Amino acid sequence: MKLQIHSIRFDADDKLIDLIKKKLIKLETFYDRIIDGEVFLRIENDESRINKIIEIKLNIPGDQLFAKERARSFEIGADEATEALRRQIKKFKEKQMIH
């Protein structure tokens, strides 16, 4: 799977990028036909501590999966977003089985 990671208005460190890549590559164990993915990391300028936003878009044959999470850290957001994508993949595969 080809991944593009964009950090908007800040520079993400290699440790964070590696963590996100590892989590997304694990999704291939559930569905091995993922074409590519795009990740956007953003920090909002508001007063709350929950200001880190991660958006993940995965392209699969015939469809596109998307998850957006807001959390205290990018690590927590990545966990939640990949779990949401895992559920979407599972649902997508169940629909494919029916047809």
N, CA, C and O of each residue as an XYZ file, in Angstrom:
396
protein
N       0.845     -1.176      0.000
C       0.000      0.000      0.000
C       0.892      1.241      0.000
O       1.858      1.332      0.758
N       0.550      2.180     -0.855
C       1.281      3.445     -0.924
C       0.609      4.445      0.015
O      -0.603      4.649     -0.059
N       1.387      5.064      0.891
C       0.844      6.017      1.855
C       1.464      7.392      1.674
O       2.667      7.523      1.447
N       0.632      8.407      1.778
C       1.103      9.789      1.801
C       0.661     10.383      3.133
O      -0.513     10.306      3.497
N       1.605     10.973      3.854
C       1.272     11.585      5.137
C       1.598     13.072      5.052
O       2.727     13.460      4.749
N       0.593     13.890      5.324
C       0.739     15.348      5.260
C       0.546     15.920      6.657
O      -0.482     15.677      7.289
N       1.509     16.665      7.136
C       1.334     17.386      8.394
C       1.178     18.866      8.031
O       2.053     19.478      7.419
N       0.046     19.402      8.426
C      -0.318     20.756      8.015
C       0.097     21.760      9.085
O      -0.322     21.662     10.238
N       0.915     22.717      8.695
C       1.435     23.806      9.533
C       2.328     23.334     10.680
O       2.501     24.058     11.660
N       2.892     22.144     10.576
C       3.910     21.691     11.526
C       4.658     20.523     10.890
O       4.200     19.958      9.897
N       5.784     20.167     11.450
C       6.575     19.042     10.953
C       6.406     17.853     11.884
O       6.774     17.911     13.057
N       5.849     16.782     11.354
C       5.678     15.555     12.150
C       7.024     14.841     12.251
O       7.772     14.767     11.277
N       7.317     14.328     13.418
C       8.585     13.612     13.573
C       8.477     12.193     12.998
O       7.381     11.673     12.792
N       9.618     11.596     12.750
C       9.673     10.276     12.116
C       9.000      9.206     12.968
O       8.402      8.271     12.434
N       9.093      9.338     14.273
C       8.486      8.367     15.184
C       6.967      8.317     14.979
O       6.382      7.236     14.915
N       6.338      9.484     14.876
C       4.895      9.558     14.666
C       4.520      8.993     13.294
O       3.552      8.241     13.176
N       5.270      9.348     12.274
C       5.000      8.863     10.918
C       5.123      7.337     10.855
O       4.289      6.668     10.244
N       6.164      6.793     11.487
C       6.344      5.334     11.518
C       5.188      4.643     12.237
O       4.712      3.597     11.798
N       4.740      5.234     13.346
C       3.627      4.658     14.099
C       2.369      4.594     13.234
O       1.687      3.570     13.197
N       2.071      5.677     12.548
C       0.878      5.726     11.699
C       0.992      4.713     10.563
O       0.025      4.014     10.259
N       2.156      4.627      9.938
C       2.359      3.658      8.853
C       2.154      2.234      9.346
O       1.496      1.437      8.678
N       2.714      1.904     10.517
C       2.563      0.553     11.062
C       1.104      0.217     11.294
O       0.653     -0.881     10.968
N       0.362      1.165     11.861
C      -1.052      0.923     12.145
C      -1.849      0.716     10.855
O      -2.723     -0.148     10.796
N      -1.549      1.505      9.828
C      -2.294      1.379      8.585
C      -1.909      0.113      7.816
O      -2.756     -0.495      7.161
N      -0.661     -0.277      7.891
C      -0.239     -1.506      7.207
C      -0.901     -2.719      7.853
O      -1.167     -3.710      7.173
N      -1.169     -2.653      9.158
C      -1.869     -3.748      9.832
C      -3.275     -3.950      9.261
O      -3.811     -5.056      9.320
N      -3.876     -2.891      8.711
C      -5.208     -3.022      8.129
C      -5.207     -3.967      6.935
O      -6.241     -4.538      6.589
N      -4.047     -4.131      6.305
C      -3.964     -5.043      5.165
C      -4.176     -6.492      5.581
O      -4.456     -7.332      4.726
N      -4.052     -6.812      6.863
C      -4.352     -8.176      7.302
C      -5.853     -8.451      7.223
O      -6.268     -9.604      7.106
N      -6.667     -7.397      7.286
C      -8.113     -7.556      7.195
C      -8.607     -7.502      5.751
O      -9.593     -8.147      5.394
N      -7.910     -6.727      4.933
C      -8.302     -6.592      3.524
C      -7.046     -6.256      2.731
O      -6.489     -5.168      2.873
N      -6.603     -7.189      1.899
C      -5.306     -7.028      1.225
C      -5.383     -6.291     -0.109
O      -4.385     -6.213     -0.825
N      -6.552     -5.748     -0.455
C      -6.677     -5.057     -1.741
C      -6.719     -3.535     -1.588
O      -7.222     -2.840     -2.471
N      -6.203     -3.018     -0.491
C      -6.145     -1.565     -0.294
C      -5.142     -0.993     -1.297
O      -3.992     -1.427     -1.353
N      -5.587     -0.019     -2.082
C      -4.744      0.548     -3.141
C      -3.732      1.530     -2.554
O      -2.522      1.351     -2.696
N      -4.240      2.562     -1.899
C      -3.359      3.561     -1.307
C      -4.097      4.312     -0.212
O      -5.294      4.120      0.000
N      -3.363      5.163      0.472
C      -3.950      5.915      1.561
C      -3.333      7.294      1.683
O      -2.211      7.542      1.242
N      -4.096      8.179      2.293
C      -3.641      9.541      2.500
C      -4.003      9.941      3.929
O      -5.132      9.732      4.373
N      -3.045     10.514      4.637
C      -3.242     10.897      6.033
C      -2.967     12.390      6.178
O      -1.958     12.894      5.683
N      -3.862     13.087      6.852
C      -3.677     14.508      7.137
C      -3.624     14.695      8.636
O      -4.529     14.270      9.353
N      -2.562     15.331      9.115
C      -2.389     15.638     10.530
C      -2.487     17.150     10.701
O      -1.813     17.912     10.008
N      -3.342     17.571     11.639
C      -3.553     19.000     11.831
C      -3.676     19.317     13.312
O      -4.212     18.524     14.086
N      -3.176     20.482     13.696
C      -3.353     20.976     15.069
C      -4.220     22.227     14.972
O      -3.871     23.192     14.292
N      -5.362     22.191     15.669
C      -6.249     23.356     15.654
C      -5.820     24.339     16.732
O      -5.346     23.951     17.800
N      -5.995     25.594     16.435
C      -5.630     26.647     17.385
C      -6.835     27.026     18.232
O      -7.419     28.096     18.059
N      -7.197     26.142     19.146
C      -8.253     26.503     20.089
C      -7.763     26.220     21.506
O      -6.683     25.661     21.695
N      -8.539     26.596     22.472
C      -8.105     26.522     23.862
C      -8.179     25.112     24.451
O      -7.541     24.836     25.467
N      -8.947     24.222     23.829
C      -9.096     22.884     24.407
C      -7.825     22.060     24.208
O      -7.033     22.325     23.304
N      -7.647     21.066     25.060
C      -6.468     20.208     24.957
C      -6.671     19.155     23.871
O      -5.712     18.536     23.411
N      -7.922     18.957     23.466
C      -8.218     17.973     22.415
C      -8.204     18.718     21.086
O      -9.256     19.004     20.514
N      -7.005     19.029     20.602
C      -6.894     19.868     19.407
C      -6.124     19.207     18.265
O      -5.823     19.867     17.271
N      -5.799     17.915     18.386
C      -5.077     17.210     17.321
C      -6.087     16.473     16.453
O      -6.902     15.702     16.961
N      -6.036     16.706     15.162
C      -6.979     16.087     14.233
C      -6.213     15.221     13.246
O      -5.220     15.650     12.658
N      -6.692     13.996     13.075
C      -6.112     13.094     12.091
C      -7.232     12.631     11.155
O      -8.290     12.180     11.596
N      -6.970     12.756      9.862
C      -7.923     12.306      8.849
C      -7.222     11.266      7.990
O      -6.112     11.495      7.509
N      -7.870     10.125      7.798
C      -7.288      9.057      6.994
C      -8.274      8.668      5.901
O      -9.449      8.408      6.158
N      -7.762      8.636      4.673
C      -8.567      8.251      3.520
C      -7.885      7.058      2.858
O      -6.716      7.133      2.478
N      -8.629      5.951      2.724
C      -8.086      4.763      2.069
C      -8.870      4.484      0.803
O     -10.101      4.504      0.815
N      -8.171      4.225     -0.286
C      -8.810      3.856     -1.540
C      -8.771      2.347     -1.695
O      -7.712      1.725     -1.623
N      -9.945      1.772     -1.908
C     -10.047      0.344     -2.170
C     -10.821      0.186     -3.475
O     -11.523      1.111     -3.883
N     -10.709     -0.951     -4.130
C     -11.401     -1.107     -5.416
C     -12.901     -0.827     -5.300
O     -13.617     -1.506     -4.564
N     -13.353      0.168     -6.028
C     -14.767      0.499     -6.064
C     -15.281      1.360     -4.931
O     -16.475      1.656     -4.890
N     -14.438      1.771     -4.019
C     -14.922      2.555     -2.889
C     -13.778      3.325     -2.233
O     -12.609      3.158     -2.581
N     -14.149      4.167     -1.280
C     -13.166      4.936     -0.527
C     -13.618      4.942      0.930
O     -14.786      5.198      1.223
N     -12.695      4.661      1.831
C     -12.996      4.663      3.259
C     -12.365      5.896      3.890
O     -11.280      6.324      3.496
N     -13.062      6.467      4.882
C     -12.585      7.705      5.486
C     -12.844      7.681      6.983
O     -13.903      7.243      7.433
N     -11.870      8.157      7.751
C     -12.036      8.298      9.197
C     -11.379      9.601      9.637
O     -10.299      9.965      9.173
N     -12.061     10.289     10.543
C     -11.536     11.545     11.083
C     -11.689     11.488     12.595
O     -12.776     11.228     13.111
N     -10.601     11.732     13.290
C     -10.629     11.690     14.754
C      -9.972     12.934     15.328
O      -9.050     13.504     14.746
N     -10.473     13.335     16.483
C      -9.923     14.466     17.229
C      -9.540     13.944     18.605
O     -10.358     13.335     19.294
N      -8.297     14.184     19.002
C      -7.831     13.616     20.267
C      -6.786     14.517     20.923
O      -6.389     15.541     20.367
N      -6.346     14.110     22.128
C      -5.308     14.853     22.855
C      -3.948     14.689     22.196
O      -3.112     15.592     22.256
N      -3.720     13.527     21.559
C      -2.446     13.303     20.882
C      -2.709     12.598     19.554
O      -3.760     11.990     19.355
N      -1.749     12.689     18.664
C      -1.897     12.028     17.372
C      -1.880     10.511     17.525
O      -2.509      9.802     16.740
N      -1.168     10.011     18.525
C      -1.103      8.568     18.746
C      -2.488      8.015     19.088
O      -2.912      7.001     18.533
N      -3.183      8.684     20.000
C      -4.534      8.261     20.378
C      -5.470      8.392     19.187
O      -6.278      7.501     18.927
N      -5.363      9.501     18.463
C      -6.196      9.709     17.277
C      -5.961      8.650     16.214
O      -6.904      8.187     15.572
N      -4.694      8.263     16.027
C      -4.370      7.228     15.041
C      -4.986      5.894     15.449
O      -5.508      5.168     14.604
N      -4.930      5.566     16.743
C      -5.557      4.334     17.242
C      -7.048      4.319     16.929
O      -7.574      3.341     16.398
N      -7.719      5.414     17.266
C      -9.169      5.485     17.074
C      -9.534      5.473     15.592
O     -10.493      4.810     15.198
N      -8.787      6.193     14.776
C      -9.091      6.259     13.342
C      -8.852      4.908     12.666
O      -9.657      4.490     11.834
N      -7.766      4.222     13.005
C      -7.521      2.919     12.378
C      -8.550      1.896     12.837
O      -8.925      1.008     12.072
N      -9.008      2.013     14.076
C     -10.072      1.108     14.538
C     -11.371      1.376     13.773
O     -12.084      0.438     13.414
N     -11.678      2.645     13.525
C     -12.865      2.985     12.740
C     -12.733      2.437     11.315
O     -13.704      1.930     10.753
N     -11.545      2.538     10.737
C     -11.331      2.004      9.392
C     -11.420      0.477      9.379
O     -11.918     -0.108      8.418
N     -10.945     -0.159     10.428
C     -11.042     -1.620     10.514
C     -12.508     -2.057     10.499
O     -12.871     -3.024      9.828
N     -13.346     -1.333     11.248
C     -14.783     -1.646     11.251
C     -15.394     -1.414      9.872
O     -16.224     -2.203      9.420
N     -14.986     -0.328      9.198
C     -15.497     -0.049      7.852
C     -15.084     -1.138      6.870
O     -15.876     -1.546      6.020
N     -13.842     -1.609      6.985
C     -13.356     -2.678      6.101
C     -14.175     -3.946      6.343
O     -14.575     -4.623      5.396
N     -14.418     -4.256      7.595
C     -15.193     -5.443      7.938
C     -16.596     -5.358      7.339
O     -17.092     -6.333      6.774
N     -17.234     -4.194      7.462
C     -18.569     -3.978      6.908
C     -18.552     -4.090      5.381
O     -19.447     -4.685      4.780
N     -17.516     -3.506      4.764
C     -17.377     -3.547      3.310
C     -17.236     -4.989      2.827
O     -17.863     -5.381      1.843
N     -16.411     -5.779      3.521
C     -16.205     -7.175      3.145
C     -17.496     -7.988      3.309
O     -17.787     -8.862      2.493
N     -18.264     -7.700      4.358
C     -19.545     -8.401      4.556
C     -20.503     -8.097      3.407
O     -21.208     -8.991      2.938
N     -20.535     -6.848      2.952
C     -21.378     -6.488      1.817
C     -20.922     -7.215      0.552
O     -21.748     -7.656     -0.248
N     -19.597     -7.337      0.374
C     -19.061     -8.039     -0.795
C     -19.453     -9.510     -0.778
O     -19.736    -10.085     -1.829
N     -19.474    -10.123      0.394
C     -19.834    -11.536      0.523
C     -21.288    -11.759      0.120
O     -21.619    -12.764     -0.509
N     -22.153    -10.814      0.488
C     -23.578    -10.945      0.185
C     -23.802    -10.889     -1.321
O     -24.624    -11.637     -1.851
N     -23.087    -10.018     -2.012
C     -23.264     -9.880     -3.464
C     -22.500    -10.922     -4.119
O     -22.497    -11.006     -5.347
